Amino acid sequence: MPTLAENCAIAGQLSVSLEFFIVLVVRISVSSFGMGLLLMTVWKYGLYSNFNLQARILFVTNNIVLLLYCFALTTCNFIDFLRFFAFRHKNPCDYLIYGFLSFLNRAFPNFLEYTLTFGLFTTVIERVVATVAWKTYEAGNGARLAIAFVFLQFIGATCIMLTLAEGFDFTEILVSSTVVSVRCITRFKFIKVIQSLMLTVSLVILMCIYKVNAGRYWMYQKGLNCRYQVRENLRAFYSILPLLASFGIFQLITSIIQFLNGNVQTAEVIIWIEKGSLAPFMFVTIPVTLYTFRVKGLFRKATIRPHVPDVEIYAINEKMMFAGPKEIVCFKMHGCRSHIKVKLNQSF
């Protein structure tokens, strides 16, 4: 465990370090820009009103957690910037922060990060259920599974935070805001490895169920009643993939950086953990990839592209059970006032 004199010396060096100043400024600027992009993307395309209720709950929950994560991490970095560069102290020990304040400042963004990890994992599991039991899933519109998964997300993240808090010394005087003390650094690295594995497994499962639904789309292309849920599963792939791939790749790179810097001096480990996080750049990447995949349909095969991507398919399915007119007027979702006409003899 580093002594108080060592922490004071490190804090004094950081307060005049141009490198640390640039790191914090870049992190705050990039996170703020990414938060603006996320807000615009979620506002325009984040309602998912053309999905099943269970998928809609999970998608919206993930978006809210992602926005809160971005805001919390930006606030945490801004507080560190104010501590080191907004005020000058003659005594370098005045830059230090008490352990319980350090934990509180960093706990919320870390909690949201783990919540998002469990959220993406449970969202993929929900898509597996929608793929395996797709006929039953299409017939119902309940929300029990989604609500259970949302509770599981928060319970899992809470358990991880309690695990970190169990080995944290709240009376210690620390240099920066963190939930990791020297005594639980190994535990933290193990959690990061498990987190990366969960995201990798989720991505592999998502790619597999995409292939399954693409094959089913070909099988039922000439039918009408058995294609709604298959098409929704294909659309869901382009909504989940940008967030899951971006979050997973950046988390994997962050884990590698933190592991490679694990051999530095004990007193500097915490600083490297904070500097090694690439989350601000992830906040910019996610809305760009989401817009590219989901809205523009980049890399989407024309043969499996949904013919009516913005129509509430469940409402159409219900109306088609009755002898109605030869065309149904369906208004587009949030962000567009125009409407489109869907003919009953049109191939869905």
Residue pairs with C-beta under 8 A, 6 or more apart in sequence:
1 169
1 172
1 182
1 183
1 266
2 10
2 182
2 266
2 267
4 93
4 173
6 267
7 93
7 96
7 173
7 174
7 175
7 267
8 91
8 92
8 93
8 95
8 96
9 92
10 175
10 267
10 268
10 271
11 84
11 92
11 93
11 95
11 96
11 175
12 92
12 95
14 20
14 84
14 95
14 175
14 271
15 84
15 85
15 88
15 89
15 92
15 95
20 84
20 271
20 275
21 84
21 85
23 275
24 77
24 80
24 81
24 84
24 85
25 81
26 280
27 74
27 77
27 280
28 74
28 77
28 78
28 81
28 280
30 280
30 281
30 283
30 284
31 70
31 73
31 74
31 77
31 279
31 280
31 283
32 74
33 283
33 284
34 70
34 280
34 281
34 282
34 283
34 284
34 286
34 287
35 67
35 70
35 71
35 74
35 283
37 283
37 284
37 287
37 288
38 63
38 66
38 67
38 70
38 283
38 286
38 287
39 67
40 287
41 287
41 290
41 291
42 63
42 67
44 334
44 335
45 290
45 291
45 294
45 295
45 335
46 59
46 60
46 63
47 56
47 60
47 333
47 334
48 55
48 56
48 59
48 60
48 239
49 56
49 312
49 333
49 334
50 232
50 235
50 309
50 310
50 311
50 312
50 313
50 333
51 59
51 232
51 235
51 236
52 130
52 137
52 138
52 141
52 229
52 232
52 314
53 141
53 142
53 143
53 146
54 126
54 130
54 142
54 143
54 145
54 146
55 123
55 126
55 127
55 130
55 146
55 232
55 236
57 143
57 146
57 147
57 150
58 119
58 122
58 123
58 126
58 146
58 149
58 150
59 123
59 239
59 240
61 119
61 150
61 153
62 116
62 119
62 120
62 123
62 243
65 112
65 115
65 116
65 119
65 153
66 116
66 243
66 286
68 112
69 109
69 112
69 113
69 115
69 116
69 279
70 283
72 108
72 109
72 112
73 109
73 279
73 280
74 280
76 105
76 106
76 108
76 109
76 177
79 105
79 177
80 176
80 177
80 274
83 95
83 97
84 95
89 95
93 173
95 175
96 173
96 174
96 175
97 105
97 173
97 174
97 175
97 176
97 177
98 170
98 171
98 173
98 174
99 168
99 169
99 170
99 171
99 172
99 173
99 174
99 181
100 170
100 171
101 177
102 174
102 176
102 177
102 178
102 179
103 165
103 168
103 170
103 178
103 179
105 177
106 177
106 178
106 179
107 161
107 165
107 179
110 161
110 164
110 179
111 157
111 158
111 161
112 157
113 279
114 156
114 157
114 160
114 161
114 195
115 153
115 154
115 156
115 157
116 247
117 157
117 195
117 198
117 199
117 247
117 251
118 152
118 153
118 156
118 157
118 198
119 149
119 150
119 153
120 199
120 202
120 240
120 243
120 244
120 247
120 248
121 198
121 199
121 201
121 202
122 149
122 150
122 152
122 153
123 149
123 240
124 202
124 205
124 206
124 209
124 240
124 244
125 149
125 205
126 145
126 146
126 149
127 206
127 209
127 233
127 236
127 237
127 240
128 205
128 209
129 137
129 145
130 137
130 229
130 232
130 233
130 236
131 209
131 212
131 213
131 233
134 216
134 229
134 230
134 233
135 226
135 229
137 229
138 228
138 229
138 232
138 317
141 314
160 191
161 179
163 187
163 191
164 179
164 180
164 184
164 187
164 188
164 191
165 179
166 184
167 181
167 183
167 184
167 187
168 179
168 180
168 181
168 183
168 184
169 181
169 183
172 181
174 181
174 270
175 267
175 270
175 271
176 270
176 271
176 274
177 274
178 270
178 273
178 274
179 188
180 188
180 269
180 270
180 273
182 266
182 269
182 270
185 262
185 269
188 273
189 255
189 258
189 259
189 262
192 251
192 254
192 255
192 258
193 255
195 251
195 255
196 248
196 251
196 252
196 255
199 244
199 247
199 248
199 251
199 252
200 248
200 252
202 244
202 248
203 244
203 245
203 248
206 237
206 240
206 241
206 244
209 233
209 237
210 233
210 234
210 237
213 230
213 233
213 234
213 237
214 234
214 301
214 304
216 230
217 227
217 230
217 231
217 234
217 304
218 303
220 226
220 227
220 230
221 227
224 348
227 348
228 313
228 314
228 317
228 348
231 306
231 313
231 348
232 313
234 304
234 306
235 306
235 309
238 293
238 294
238 297
238 300
239 290
239 294
241 293
242 286
242 289
242 290
242 292
242 293
242 294
243 286
243 290
245 289
246 282
246 285
246 286
246 289
247 282
247 286
250 278
250 279
250 281
250 282
250 285
253 278
254 276
254 277
254 278
254 279
257 276
257 278
258 272
258 273
258 276
261 269
261 272
261 273
261 276
262 269
264 272
292 298
293 299
293 300
297 305
307 346
307 347
307 348
308 330
308 340
308 342
308 348
310 332
310 333
310 336
311 330
311 332
311 340
311 342
312 330
312 333
315 330
316 328
316 330
316 342
319 328
320 328
320 344
324 344
326 343
326 344
326 345
327 341
327 342
327 343
327 344
328 341
328 342
328 344
329 339
329 340
329 341
330 339
330 340
330 341
330 342
331 339
332 338
332 339
332 340
